[in-house]
Amino acid sequence: MNMKKIISILFLLLCSASSSMAMEFSDVPHGFWAYREIDKLTDKGIISGYSNEIFAPQKYVTRAEYAVMIIKAIEQENILINDMYAFEDVEKSHWAWPSIIRAVDLDIIKSIDGYFYPNELVTRSEMITFLTNILKTEHISKQEAIVALQNAYIDFDDIPDWFKVTAGKAEAIGVIAKEPPREQYLDYDAYITRAQMAVFLYNLKEKLFDYIEEKRNIELSPKIGEGIVIENARTIDDVATIPVHTMLPITVLGQLSSEETKAGDMFQARFVNNIVNNEHHILISKDIILVGKILNVIKSKNFFRNGGLLFELSATNNDGNYTRILAAAEYDAKPVDAGKFRKAANKIVKGRDYIVKDGQVLYIRLYKPLKVNVVTGEILD
């Protein structure tokens, strides 16, 4: 499965409305086991009948039909493809050609030595494998998958070992179509019927929708973590404000010196730890790389004048641009104490240079309040 391409599907698929109207089929009565799924998917135009009155629920699904149904289900009819495909047994004029090339490009279905075999039938195992690949199953262990499969199906021993974990994960998340009266048989190598296909696709869309909602809820929640707590940080809606004059610890990557550094020089730094509020919402991540710019250099001079540096820091925002977030106060070297010098009075007392060594922790003072979106982590102007 080409997951780099498939992953985009998960965020585009929000079950958009369709102009198609649900149809009543004479061979799919209201009591039919897959009536709901067929009704919903025909309403959305994902599956169509063989005529205005017949759905043919027990008819097997061909590879061409499979490609069309899945591409419609994941709403990728218009996706751009990188390669032009040619098959010995499928002309470009074939009714399913647009879906076939997209299904192959997305690795949903494979061609074999230049042939697609559009009229060959699709097995249940092929559909189950596709669903397990595209849906979120990483949290299910191999042992859990095997147990789920063994508890659900009488024909467990007939299922090949290479397929048991895949099928078990599909069973654990509840996407396998179970047609009565064989609900307790996986029938992994049986051909898939149109009714079963409707149920599989309906389950796919439901699980994708649940996954998107779950991910959206996570993305809309503040990130939680441990770190340096700013007690008086205020949060209104999703925006936290770190007050002006707050002292924050950083480490400089490299070395700065009042003797060697010049105004305009750039350097990098990072916070010593996450900056969090009382609820442990991460206000600023320790992983952010800060970019510093030297604004002014004060060189040490004889008699009581120590060196110092004035610099400002910026952080990369989500859009890749730098946002000026704070300016550091002048950090002078420790004041010269002439009383400590026990040398002759005519000895020159030289001011000390200001040196920040690589990895040294120093505190910076905010010149202005710092606003942060606690959901996105974006530092706001």
C-alpha positions in Angstrom: 0.0 0.0 0.0 1.4 3.4 -1.0 0.7 5.0 2.4 2.2 8.4 1.4 -0.5 8.8 -1.2 -3.2 7.0 0.8 -2.7 9.2 3.9 -4.0 12.2 2.1 -7.3 10.4 1.6 -7.8 10.2 5.4 -8.0 14.0 5.6 -9.9 14.7 2.5 -12.6 12.2 3.2 -15.4 13.9 5.2 -18.3 12.1 3.5 -19.3 15.0 1.2 -22.9 15.2 0.0 -23.8 13.7 -3.3 -26.5 14.7 -5.7 -27.3 11.0 -6.4 -30.7 9.7 -5.1 -31.1 6.4 -3.3 -32.9 3.8 -5.4 -35.1 0.9 -4.4 -34.1 -2.4 -5.9 -36.5 -5.3 -6.2 -33.7 -7.8 -5.2 -32.8 -5.7 -2.1 -35.9 -5.7 0.2 -35.9 -3.7 3.5 -35.2 -6.9 5.4 -32.1 -7.8 3.3 -29.0 -8.1 5.5 -27.0 -5.4 3.6 -30.0 -3.1 2.8 -28.8 -0.2 4.9 -25.3 -0.2 3.4 -26.5 -0.6 -0.2 -29.0 2.2 0.4 -26.4 4.6 1.8 -23.8 3.9 -0.9 -26.2 4.1 -3.8 -27.4 7.4 -2.3 -23.9 8.7 -2.5 -23.2 7.3 -6.0 -20.5 5.0 -4.8 -22.3 1.8 -5.9 -24.9 1.7 -8.7 -27.4 -0.9 -9.7 -27.4 -2.9 -12.9 -30.7 -1.2 -13.8 -33.2 1.0 -12.2 -34.7 -2.0 -10.4 -31.9 -4.6 -10.0 -28.8 -4.4 -7.8 -27.6 -8.0 -8.2 -26.3 -8.3 -4.6 -25.0 -11.9 -5.0 -23.1 -11.1 -8.2 -19.3 -11.3 -7.8 -17.2 -8.2 -8.1 -14.7 -7.9 -10.9 -11.3 -6.2 -10.6 -12.6 -3.4 -12.8 -15.7 -2.9 -10.6 -13.5 -3.1 -7.5 -11.3 -0.3 -8.7 -14.3 1.9 -9.5 -16.0 1.3 -6.2 -13.0 2.0 -4.0 -11.9 5.1 -5.9 -15.4 6.5 -5.5 -15.6 5.4 -1.8 -12.3 7.3 -1.0 -13.3 10.2 -3.2 -10.2 10.1 -5.4 -11.8 10.2 -8.9 -9.9 13.4 -9.7 -6.6 12.7 -8.0 -3.6 13.5 -10.3 -1.3 10.6 -11.0 2.4 10.7 -11.8 2.7 7.9 -14.3 0.9 7.0 -17.5 -0.1 3.3 -17.5 -0.6 0.9 -20.3 -2.1 -2.6 -20.0 -2.2 -5.3 -22.6 -5.8 -6.2 -21.7 -7.4 -2.8 -20.9 -7.8 0.0 -23.5 -8.0 3.6 -22.5 -11.6 3.6 -23.8 -12.5 1.0 -21.2 -15.4 2.2 -19.0 -13.3 1.7 -15.8 -10.0 3.1 -17.2 -9.9 6.3 -15.1 -10.5 4.4 -11.9 -8.2 1.5 -12.8 -5.1 3.7 -13.3 -5.8 5.6 -10.1 -6.2 2.4 -8.1 -3.0 1.0 -9.5 -1.2 4.3 -8.8 -2.4 4.3 -5.2 -1.3 0.6 -4.8 -4.9 -0.4 -4.0 -4.8 -3.1 -6.7 -1.8 -4.4 -8.7 -1.2 -5.1 -12.3 0.8 -8.2 -13.2 3.4 -8.1 -16.0 1.6 -5.5 -17.9 -1.9 -7.1 -17.6 -4.7 -5.9 -15.3 -7.2 -8.7 -15.8 -10.3 -6.4 -15.4 -12.8 -9.3 -15.5 -11.1 -11.5 -12.9 -12.9 -11.7 -9.6 -11.8 -10.2 -6.3 -11.5 -12.3 -3.1 -12.5 -11.3 0.4 -8.9 -11.5 1.5 -7.9 -8.8 -1.0 -10.6 -6.5 0.4 -9.6 -7.3 4.0 -6.0 -6.6 3.3 -6.8 -3.2 1.7 -8.9 -2.2 4.7 -6.2 -3.2 7.2 -3.6 -1.2 5.3 -5.6 2.0 5.0 -7.2 2.0 8.5 -5.6 2.6 11.9 -4.6 -0.8 13.3 -1.1 -0.1 14.7 -2.5 -0.3 18.3 -3.6 -3.9 17.8 -0.9 -6.4 18.7 -0.3 -9.6 16.8 -1.6 -11.6 19.7 -4.7 -9.5 20.1 -5.4 -10.0 16.3 -5.0 -13.7 16.5 -7.3 -14.0 19.5 -9.9 -11.8 17.9 -9.9 -14.0 14.8 -9.9 -17.3 16.6 -12.9 -16.2 18.8 -14.9 -15.0 15.8 -14.5 -17.7 13.1 -15.1 -21.5 13.0 -12.8 -21.8 10.0 -9.9 -20.3 11.9 -7.7 -23.4 11.2 -8.3 -23.0 7.5 -7.0 -19.5 7.4 -3.3 -19.4 6.3 -0.8 -18.2 8.9 0.4 -15.3 6.6 -3.1 -13.8 6.6 -4.2 -14.4 10.2 -2.7 -11.1 11.7 -4.1 -9.0 8.9 -7.6 -10.6 9.1 -7.5 -10.5 12.9 -6.8 -6.7 12.9 -9.7 -6.2 10.5 -11.9 -8.3 12.8 -10.8 -6.3 15.9 -11.8 -3.0 14.4 -15.1 -4.4 13.1 -14.9 -3.9 9.3 -15.4 -7.4 7.9 -18.7 -8.0 6.1 -20.5 -11.0 7.6 -23.2 -12.4 5.4 -25.7 -14.7 7.0 -25.9 -17.6 7.5 -22.1 -17.7 7.4 -21.3 -15.0 9.9 -18.9 -17.4 11.7 -16.9 -18.2 8.6 -14.2 -15.8 7.3 -14.2 -17.5 3.8 -11.0 -15.7 3.2 -10.5 -17.1 -0.3 -14.1 -16.8 -1.5 -15.0 -14.2 -4.1 -16.6 -11.1 -2.8 -20.2 -10.3 -3.7 -21.6 -6.9 -4.5 -23.6 -6.9 -1.2 -20.5 -7.8 0.8 -18.6 -5.1 -1.1 -21.2 -2.5 -0.1 -20.8 -3.5 3.6 -17.0 -3.4 3.4 -17.0 0.0 1.9 -19.7 1.3 4.3 -17.5 0.1 7.2 -14.5 1.7 5.6 -16.1 5.1 5.4 -17.5 4.9 8.9 -14.1 4.0 10.3 -12.3 6.7 8.3 -14.9 9.3 9.6 -14.3 8.1 13.2 -10.6 8.3 12.7 -10.8 11.8 11.3 -13.0 13.0 14.1 -10.6 11.5 16.7 -7.6 13.1 15.0 -9.4 16.4 14.8 -10.3 16.3 18.5 -6.6 15.6 19.3 -5.4 18.4 17.1 -7.9 20.8 18.7 -6.7 20.0 22.2 -3.7 21.6 23.9 -0.5 19.6 24.0 0.3 18.3 27.5 3.7 17.8 29.0 6.1 18.5 31.8 8.4 21.5 32.0 9.1 24.8 33.6 5.8 26.1 35.0 4.9 29.8 34.4 2.5 30.3 37.3 1.0 33.6 36.1 0.5 32.6 32.5 -3.1 33.5 31.5 -5.0 31.4 28.9 -8.1 32.8 27.2 -9.7 30.4 24.7 -6.7 28.9 23.0 -4.3 31.7 23.5 -1.9 31.8 26.5 0.0 34.9 27.5 3.3 34.8 29.2 3.7 38.2 31.0 6.3 40.8 30.2 9.5 40.6 32.4 9.1 36.8 32.7 12.6 35.2 33.0 13.1 32.1 30.8 16.1 29.8 30.7 17.8 29.1 27.4 21.0 27.4 26.3 23.1 28.9 23.5 24.4 26.6 20.7 27.9 27.9 20.2 29.8 30.6 22.0 29.2 34.3 22.4 31.8 36.8 23.6 31.7 40.6 24.1 35.2 40.7 22.6 34.7 38.6 19.5 31.0 38.9 18.7 29.9 41.8 16.5 26.5 43.5 16.1 24.5 41.7 13.5 26.0 38.3 14.2 23.4 35.4 14.3 23.4 32.5 16.7 21.1 29.6 17.7 19.6 28.7 21.0 16.9 26.6 22.6 14.8 26.5 25.8 16.2 24.4 28.6 12.8 22.6 28.9 9.2 22.9 27.8 7.5 26.1 29.0 4.1 25.1 30.5 1.3 26.7 32.4 -0.3 25.4 35.7 -2.4 22.9 33.7 0.8 21.6 32.0 -0.3 22.8 28.6 2.9 23.2 26.6 3.2 26.9 25.8 6.6 26.7 24.1 8.3 23.4 23.2 11.9 22.7 24.2 12.4 21.4 20.6 11.9 24.9 19.1 15.2 26.2 17.7 15.6 29.9 18.5 17.5 32.2 16.2 19.3 35.1 17.9 20.6 38.3 16.5 23.2 40.5 18.3 21.8 44.0 18.5 24.7 45.7 20.4 28.0 44.8 21.9 29.5 46.5 24.9 33.2 45.8 25.1 35.0 45.7 28.4 37.2 48.7 29.3 39.7 49.4 32.0 38.3 50.5 35.3 34.9 49.0 36.2 33.3 48.7 32.7 32.4 45.2 31.9 31.4 43.7 28.6 27.8 43.0 27.7 25.6 41.8 24.8 22.1 42.9 23.8 20.3 40.4 21.5 16.8 39.4 20.4 15.4 36.0 19.7 13.0 34.7 17.1 11.3 31.4 16.6 10.1 29.6 13.5 6.3 29.7 13.1 4.1 27.0 11.5 4.2 28.9 8.2 8.0 28.7 8.2 8.5 32.4 8.9 10.3 33.8 11.9 8.4 35.6 14.6 10.2 38.0 16.9 9.2 36.7 20.3 11.4 38.4 22.8 14.5 40.5 23.4 17.1 39.6 26.0 18.3 42.3 28.4 22.0 43.3 28.5 23.8 40.6 30.3 26.9 42.1 31.9 29.8 40.2 33.3 29.9 40.3 37.1 30.7 43.8 38.3 34.4 44.4 39.0 35.0 44.7 42.7 38.2 46.7 43.1 38.3 45.8 46.8 39.2 42.3 45.8 42.3 43.4 44.1 45.3 43.3 46.4 47.7 44.7 44.0 49.5 48.0 43.8 47.2 51.0 43.4 48.8 51.8 40.1 47.9 48.4 38.7 45.2 48.8 36.0 41.9 47.2 36.8 40.4 45.8 33.6 36.7 45.2 33.1 35.6 41.6 32.5 34.5 40.2 29.1 31.1 38.8 28.8 31.3 35.2 27.6 28.5 32.7 27.0 29.8 29.2 26.4 28.2 26.4 24.3 25.4 24.8 26.4 25.6 27.3 29.2 22.2 28.2 30.8 21.3 31.8 30.9 18.0 33.6 31.6 16.4 36.0 29.3 13.8 38.6 30.2 10.7 39.1 28.0 10.5 42.7 26.8 6.9 42.2 25.9 4.1 39.7 26.7 4.5 36.5 24.7 1.3 35.1 23.2 1.1 31.4 22.2 -1.7 29.3 20.7 -1.7 26.3 23.0 -3.3 24.1 20.4 -1.1 24.7 17.4 2.0 25.8 19.3 2.2 28.9 17.1 3.9 31.9 18.6 1.8 35.0 17.9 2.9 38.5 17.1 
